[in-house]
Amino acid sequence: MLVLLPKGYAPPQGGEAPPAISMSVFSNVEGLSLEQWIKGDNRSNFKLSQDGVLASTTVGGEPALAYTHSGLYETDAVVVSRRGKLFLFEAAG
């Protein structure tokens, strides 16, 4: 997972994490569709989606699916597949 933070950011003692943008990469050896992976893999956090809506979009010209989920933070997520990998981009805050 890659987490981007402002330069020099110091997390508060005993506090929660700051708003963050993250990217996670997963192997898709099973050849799952984006929807199958999002709805079936706990790492997508789709089960935390309050509306259960998947929206079609594109990332770099590739088909992608976007959704929101809630947990500790409200999070916007987008998943795209490329060359046997699934890329999960999330913005939480």
Number of C-alpha atoms within 10 A of each C-alpha: 10 11 11 11 13 8 6 6 8 9 10 9 6 6 7 9 12 15 14 15 17 16 16 15 15 13 13 17 9 8 13 14 12 18 13 10 18 23 15 14 12 11 13 20 18 22 16 15 17 12 11 13 13 18 11 11 14 13 12 7 7 10 14 20 20 19 22 22 22 15 11 10 13 15 20 17 22 23 25 21 22 11 7 13 14 22 19 22 19 22 17 19 13
